[in-house]
Amino acid sequence: MAEHNDLGILGEQLAVDFLIQKGYVILERNWRFKKLEIDIIALINNTLVVVEVKTRTSSGFGLPQEFIKKSKINRLLQAINSYVLVNHRDEQIRFDIIAIINQAPNPTIEHLEDAFFHF
């Protein structure tokens, strides 16, 4: 497997562990509908949380969250609309980003709640 794929898998696992420690219930990982994908769908306080995980080895080329473009946001909106319809969900929906810089020995994790309001 390519090194960047390994980094993405590691980042998603770090994000899941982080969310669980904060009391989130993980409903889905890598949920797919047609060509759409959501990294993590979680639940906390009756809020359905769509989490986009971005992992980098350094911030030398910018912060991880800076790599999320409007086209990605639009695909996430389409994906969660499909998820809600398919699974008959009616909770409030929030979009978060978990940005990880994986520098040994301790990765840094930044959780941006309601992240799309920052774009």
N, C-alpha and C positions, 0 to 999 in steps of 0.2 A: 504494500500500500504506500502511496506517496506520503512524504513527510508532512505536507500541509494537511492531508486528510487525518493523519495521526494527531496533529495539533488540534484540529477541529473536534475530534472525538474526545480528546483529553479535556478541552475547554467545556464541552457540553456536560461531561461528567462532573467537572468542578462546579459548574453552574447548578446542576441538579443537587449536588451535595450542599451547596451554599443555600439554595432555596429551602430544602428540607430543614436545615438547621434554623431557618427563620420562620418555620411553621407552615410553609406552603405544602399543599398536597399535589403531587405530580400526577396529572391525568394522562398526558401523552408525551412521548419523545419522538421527534422526527415524524410528526403526523403529516401524511401526504393525501392530497386529493388532486387527481389528474397531474398536472405539472407544478402544483403548488406545494409548498412545504412550510411547516412551522417547527422550529427547533424544539420548543418546550411549550406545553399548555399546562398551566397550573391553576390551582384554586386557593384563594385565601379570603376570608371574611366575605363570603358570597360574591366574590369578584373573580371572573375568569381572566387569567393573566396570560397574554401571548408574549413569550420571551424569545427575543432574537439574541443569540450568543455570538459574539465576535471575539476571536482569540488571536493574539499576535505574540511574537517573541520579543518585540521591543516597540517603543513608541517612536522610533527613529523616522518613520514615514508618516506619522500621524497617530492619533488615538484610535483604538479599534472601532469605536462608535462612529467615527468619521467616514467609515467605509460603507455605511448604510445609505443608499441613495433612495430618491423618491420612488423609483420603479420597484425597489424591494418593499417599500412601505405599501405601495399599491397591491403587490402580490400578497402580502400578509393580510391586508384588509379583505381581499377576495377569499383567501384561505380560511380566515376565521368565520366569515359569513357562511361558507360551506360547512365548516365544522358545526356551527350553531344549528344550521338547518338539519344536517344529517343526524345530530345527536340530541336534538330537541332541547337545547340549553336556553335559559332565559336570564342568566346572571348579567350583571354589569360587566363590561369588557374594558381591560386596560392593556396597553402595550408597553412593555419594558424592554430594556437592553441590559444584558450583562456583558460588560467589557472586561476582558482578561488579558493581562500582559504576563506571559509565562516565562519569567526569568528565574533561573535557579538561584537559591533553593526555594524561594517562596514566591509563588505567583501573586499578583495583585488582582483583586476582583472589585469592580465598581458596578453597583446596581443602580441603574437609572430608571426610576419609576415614572410612568406617564411620559416616556421618552420622546414620543413623536411630537409632543408639544414644543420640544426644544429645537425642532428642525425648521 
